[in-house]
Amino acid sequence: MHKRGVELLVENVFFDLYVAGEDVMLDLKKVGFPLKSFDMITNQNPRVKISSFPALRKGLTEVGTGHKIGYFLPLIEVIVSPDKMKAEIIINMTITEFQSEKHRLLQLVRKSLDDHGIVFGIIELTETDLFPGRPVIAALGREPEKGVDAQITYIKKPEKKPIIREDGLADYYEMNFVTHVAEGDWLGEKIPPTDGIPGKDIFGGVVVAMRGSDEKLQYDRKSVVEVEEQGKVVLRALFGGALEFIDDLVSVGKHLIINGDVGPETGSITFDGAVTVHGTVMAGYSVNATGDISIEGNEGVTNAKEICSSEGDLYIKGGVFGGDISLIEASGDIFIKHANNCKLFAKNIHVGLYILGSDVVGETVAVDKNRGKIIGGRIEALFRIECGFAGNAHERTTHLQAKGIDKDLIYQEIQQMALELKELQKTAGNLESQLSMIEGAHSHQLRGEQAEAYEKLKKTLRASRDMMFELDREIQAGLYKIKTATPPQIEITREAYPGVIIQIGAKSSQLNKTTKGVFEVVDNVLNV
């Protein structure tokens, strides 16, 4: 006989299986009951949950009372997710029990949910939703909604490219080159992030919503200020000048505007910033600027001494008649209508009509491929030269050279820099060791020559680190140059006349008949 408060589930010659509280207990009277046959008992008693296989094996092999082999599941089992956002119910019944109790199961489910304190998001189930042993979602919480992220807008970055005319030809005479902004002009804004909408778990608890992600406005604090206006953070120009994007930071650079010509009234111009000349640069005068230079007179520039941008781009709307004295130079790109008897140096050089008798050096040199001409002079590009016509019917000598990069030489330079970097790292390591020893011996107590030696060590270490940083930067730049380099190429789309010298790398050939096409070195042979 079992104690009061227990429920006998199975009684046979081998064991008694019963429930005590929430535990399933087994009193073994005799060994020999097959372990596999116990599956039949659990199938007939779906509420019996075996806690572990070793516990059951022990209960069936060691004669004695009080073997705890598992626990007794409720008739309607409620399983709540760890985040309290979902409740599932499992009906622990046999098919026979299920059929006989079906009429009151929905009522039992609702009572079980109530007993667990589930009050929100309860799903209206029907009898067809229920089946023994199968999990059914009975309640779902409301997920919180994250707030809207900050929305940032900047003034559009001016695109430096020629206007394309309706006939498809590039018109290098019209470009929006330097964008002037006035003090207080709008340069960008941020709509701040919003608070989210809270959710609710199945117990009615509030689920906190995340606020939208914030983001910082990127701008140059020396020339742009942020102000709050109507719930927004607005960027405005601190002073008038040229719109610039330096390392993707919106900024305002100094901007010198010459409403007429650069000549006797102004003298030659040297300016730290951008320069816009609405007229021309007269013979013998110069414009030197750190920023972009825009010469917007229709008549172009004749016999100017030099026009040079040390950090920006350069635009000459009317072209240049150089008289073999004009130097036109930019660290970035040059956009020009034509170049006549002058020198052009830039990263990329874009010409609308022609280059005549000029020395030109850049990474790429592009003259309009439909009508653009290169006649006479020497054009030297690192990667590519393109034009419509090269030379002329009078067989004027015209030298076109696409050099390409010497990858082997760059590799050698990289290897040499890597050796230097290794030595510097070794030196820096030794210096750090010396400094740590001194610092361990109370460096703040040093006086006289000892203090001077300590400061000298620190200074030497800083210098070594600066050199290491610079060397690493140069190594990365060299590797990037090798990775991104394109094979040198010259393309003449319409006609290349006799007298034109085509040079790709070290291989060159002078044309003796009219031709056209893309010229390059293929299998170590120049295809002229």
N, C-alpha and C positions, 0 to 999 in steps of 0.2 A: 504494500500500500504506500502510496505517495502522500506527501504532506499536503495540507490544504493550500489552495492558491496556485496549484499547478494544473496543467491541462495535458492529459495523456494523449499523444498523437498516434503512436504505434506500440503495440505490445506483441512480442513473439517469444519463442524459446531462447533466442539469442540476446535480446535487449529490450529495454523499455525506452521509448523516445518521448520526451515530454517538454513542456514549456514552463519555465519558472521565471516570472516577471517578463523580461524581454529576451531572456537567454533560452537557447535550445540545448537541452541536456540529454545525456545518454547514460543509462546504467547498464553495463555489460554483464550479462549472466553467464555467457558461454561464448567462446571464440569459434570462428569458422564461418561467420557470415561474409559472403563475397563482397569485397569493396565496390566492385562495379555494379552490383545489384542495388546499391544505395541510391543510384540515379533514379530508379523506379519510385523510391520513397519520396524523393524531393519533387519528382514530377506530380505525384499524388498530393503533395503538400507544398504548393507554390510559395507559401509564406515562410518556409524554412530556408534560411540562407546560411550555407556552410561558410565559416570564417576562414578556414584554411584546410588544405589537404592533409598536412601532418596531424592536425587536431583530430580529424575524422579517423585517420589510420590508428592513432593512439587509442581512440575511444572504442574501436572495434577489435583491438588486440590485447588490451589490458583489462582483465576482469575487475570490476569494481563499480562504484557508483559515483555520480557527480562529474562525469566528463562533459565539459562545455565544448560543444562542437560548432556552435554558430549562434545566430540570433533570429528572433521571430519578427518577420516583417508585418507592418500593418496591412489591413485588408486593402486600403487605398493608400499607397505610398506616395508621399509628396517629396520631390527632389528639387531643391532650390539651387540655382547656379551661384557660384561664389560672389558674383557681383550683384546678386539680389535682383537681377533684371528678368529672370525667367523662372517659371515653375513648371515642372512636368509631373504628371501623375502616372503611376503604374498600378494596374489592378492585379493584385496577387490572388488569383482564383483559378480553379480548374475550369475547363469549359462547362462542365455540368453545373458547377456553382454559379458561374457567370450567367448561364441561361436562366437559372431560377431566380437570381437576384437582379436581373437586368432592369426591371421596372423601377427599382429604387436606387440604381447606381448614381444617377446624376445628382440626386439628393445627397448621397454619401460623399460624392466628390466635393460638392459645395461645402458640406460640413467639415471635411478634411482641410480644405483651403482656409475656412474660417478658424479652425483650431490652430492652424499655423500662423495666423495673423495676416494672411494675404488679403489685401483690400483693394488693390489697384490693378487695372489692366486684365481683369478676369475675362477669359474668353467664353462666350456662350457655346457650350458643347451640346451635341445631340447624341442620341443613343448610338447612331451609326459611327460616331467618332471613336467609340470605346471598343477595346478588345483586350482580353487578359494577357498580361506579360509584355504588352507593347507600350513604350513611353508615348504620352500624348501631351502636347503643350497646353497648359491650362491657364497660364497668365503670363503676360509680357509687360515689362515696364516701358516707359517712354524715354527713349534715348535723348540726352541733351543735345542741343544744336550749337556747334561752335560759332562764335561770332564771325562777322565778315572781316577778312584780313585788311590791313592798311592798303590803301590804293594810292600809288605814287605816279605822278605824271610830270614829265619835264618838257621844257620847250624843245621843239624838234631840232635835232642836230642838223645843221645845214650840210647838204650834200654837195661837195665840190665836183660837179661834172657839167659838161657843156649841155646846153639846151639842144634837143634833137628836133630838127625842123620837120615839117610835114612830108618833105620829099625823102626823109630818112637819113639825110646827111647831118652830121654833127655841126652845130654852129658854135665855133669857139669864140665868137665875138661877143656872146652874151652869157655871163655867168653871175650868179648871186654868190659872190666870193667872200666878202667880209660882212657879217651881219652885225649892224650897229644896234646897241640897246641903250636906252636912256635911263637915267637914275630912276629907280622905283619900278622899272618894267618887270612884268611877271616872267619868272624863269622856271617855275615849277610849283607843285603843291602836293600835299599829302592829306587825304581824307583818313582820319585816325581809325583804328580798328574798333569794332563794336563789341559790346558784351554779348555773350551767347544766351540762348534760351534754356533755362534749367530743365532737367528731366525729372522723372519720378520713378522710384523703384516699386516693386510689387507690394512692399509693405507701406507704401505711401510716403517714404522718405524722399527728400529732395536730392537730386543728383546734380552736382554743380557743373555748370557749362564752362568750357574754356573760352576765354576772350580771344578774339581774332588775333593773328600774329601781327606784331608791329614790325616796322622796318624804318631804318634811318634814311633821311634824305641825304644824298651825296652832293656836296657843294663846297666850293672854295670859300672858307670863312673870312678871307681878307677882302673879298669883292662881292659876296652875296650874303644876305641876311634872311633869317626866317622870322615871320610874324604870324600871329594868329588872327584869322579873319573868318568870321561866320562859321566857326566850328572846324575850319581847316587850318593847316600849317602851310603858309604860302612863302615861296622863295622870291625875293625881289632884289634887283641890282642895287648895290650900295652907291654906285656912281655910273655915269655913262661910259661906254667903251665898246670893245669888240667882244661878241659872244665867243666863248672858247670852251672846249671840253678837254681838260688836262687830266690824263689818266681816268677818263670817264667822269670826272667831277665837273659839274657845270660851274663856269666862272666867267668873270668879266675882265678882259685884259685892257691895258691902256690902248687907246685908239687915236691916232693922229689923222685928222682929215684935212687934206689940202684941197680947197675948192677950185683952185686954178692949176697952174703949172709949177713944177719944181724948177726954179731958175733964179735969175738975179734977185727977185723979190724975196725969195725964201732961203736962198743958198742951198747947198747940199744938205740932205736930211740924214741924221743919225738918231734912231728912236728905239727905246726899249718897249716894244709893243707892236701893234699892227698899224699899218699905214695905208690909207686910201688916198689916191691922187686922182681927182676928177678930170684933170687935164693930162699933160704929158710930162716927161722928164727931159729937159732941154739939153742940147749938146754940151758936153763937158761936165754936167752935174750928176750927182749920185743920190741914191736912196739906199740906206743901210738900216735894217730893222731886225729885231729878234723875232717878231711875229709875222703874220701873213702880210703880203704886199699886193695891193691891187691898183694897177695903172689903167684907168678907165677911159682915157681919151680916145676917140675914134681914129685920130690920125696916127696913133702909135708913137714909138720912141725912135728918135734919130740921133745917132752919135753921142748918146749918153755915156758917161764914164763907166758906171756900174750900178746895178740894181741887185741887191743881195739880201736874202732872208736867212738868218743864221739858225732859226729853229722852226720855221714855218714853210708855207707854200707861197707861190708867186703867180700872179695873173696879169698878163699884158693884153688888153683887149685888141689893140690895133696892131700888134706885132712890133718887130724891131728892125730898123736899118742901122746896122752897127758900125759901118765904116771901118771895120777891122780893129775897132778899139773898145767896143761895148762888151762888158762882162755881165752876164745874167746868171745868177746863182741862187739856189734854194736848198735847204737841207731836206725838204719834202719834195713836192711835185711842182713842176712848171706847166702852166697852161698858157698858150700863146698862139696868136693868129698866124704869124710867120716869123722866121728868123733869117735875117739877111746879113752875111758877113759879120758875125758876132760869135761869142763863146757862150755856150749853155752848159751849165753843170747842175744836176739835180738827181734825186732818186728816180723819179719817173717823169718823162718829158712828153707832153701832149701838144701836137702842133696841128693847126687847122688846115693850112694851105701848102706851105713849102718851107724847106730848109735850103738856103742857098749859100755856098761858100763858107760854111761855118764849122767850127769845132764843137762837137757835142759829146758829152759824157754822161751816162746815167745807167741805172740798172735796166730800164726799158726805154726805148725811144719809139713813139707811135705818131706817125703822120697819117692823116686821113687815108684809109685804104682804098677809097673810091677815086679820089682826085689828087691826093697829097703827093708832093714831089720832094725828092732829095737830090739836089744837083750840086756837085763839087763838094769840097771840104772833106772832113773826116768825122764819121759817126762811130762812137765806141759805146757799146752796151754790154752789160754784164750777162744779160740773159736773152734779150730779144729786140730786134729792130723790125718795124713794119711800115710799109708805105705803098702807094699805088704805082708810082714811077720812080726809077732810080737812074741818075745820069741824064744825058740828053742826046739828041741826034748828032751833035757836034763831038760826041765821044769825050766829053769833059771827064777828067779823072775824078771819080767819086769813090771814096774808101769807106766801106761798111764793115765793121768788125763786131761780132758777138763773141766775147771772150770766154764766157762760162767761168766756173770756179774750179780751181785746182784742189780737188778733194784730198789728194795725197798730201799736198802741202799743208792744208788745214789740219789733217790728222796728225802730221808731224808737230805742228804748233800746239795742238791739244795735248799730245803726249809730253811735250816739253813743259807745258803749263801744269800738267798733272804731277810731274816730278817735282816741280817747284812747290806745288801745293802740299805734297807729301812732306817735303823738308820743312815747310812752314808749320805744318801740323805737329811735327816732331819738336820743333823749336818752341811752339806755343805750349806743348805738353810739359816740356822742361821748365819753362817760365812759370806755369801754373803750379808745378811742384814746389819750386823755390818760394813762390808767394805764399802758398799754403803753410809751408814750414815757418816762414816769418810771421804770418798772421797767427799761427798757433802759439808763437812765443810773444804774444802781446805787442802787435805792431804799433798800437797807439802810444806805447812808451818809448818808441824810437826817437832819437834826437840827432841833430847834426848830420854828419856824413851818412850814418845808417839810414836816417829818414830820407835823405836825398837818393840813396841807392834804391830804397824801397819804392819811391815814387818813379824812379827811372825804370825799374822793372815793370811796374804797372803800365807806364807809357809805352814801353817796348811791346808788351803783350797786346795792348789796344791796337798798335800799329800792325802787328802780325795778323790779328784778327781781321782788320780792315783789308789787308792785302789778300788774305785767304778768301774773303767774301768777293773781292774784285776778280781774283783768278777764277773762282768757281763760276761767277757770272759770265766771264769770257769763254770758259770751257762750254757752258751751256749754250751760249750764243753761237759758237763754232759748230756744235753738234746740230743745232737747229738749222743753221745755214746749209749744212750737208744734207740734212733730211729734207729740206723744202726746196733745194735747188732744182731748177728745171734745166734740161739740156739747152745749150745756146742755139739760137735759131734766127734766121733772117727770112722775112716773107715780103715778096714784091708781087702784088696782085695783078698789076696791069702790064708794065713793060720795064725791063732792065736793059739799058743800052750798052753797047760795047764801050769799054773804058771804065766800067764799074768794077771795082775790086771787091770780091766777096771773101771775107775771112771769118772762119769759125775756129776759135781757139788758135792753134798754131798753123792751121792749114788754110791756104788762101789760093784764089784763082782770079785772074782778070778776064772778064767776058770779052769775047771777040765776035759775038753775034747777039742779036736781040733775043731775050728769053724772059721768063717769069716763073714764079713758083715759090715753094718753101725750100730754103737751102739749109742743110744741116750735115753733120758728120754721121754717116751710117756705116757700121763695120769698119771704122777707122778711115773711111773714104769720104771726101767732100763731094756731095752730089750736084756739082755744077756742070 
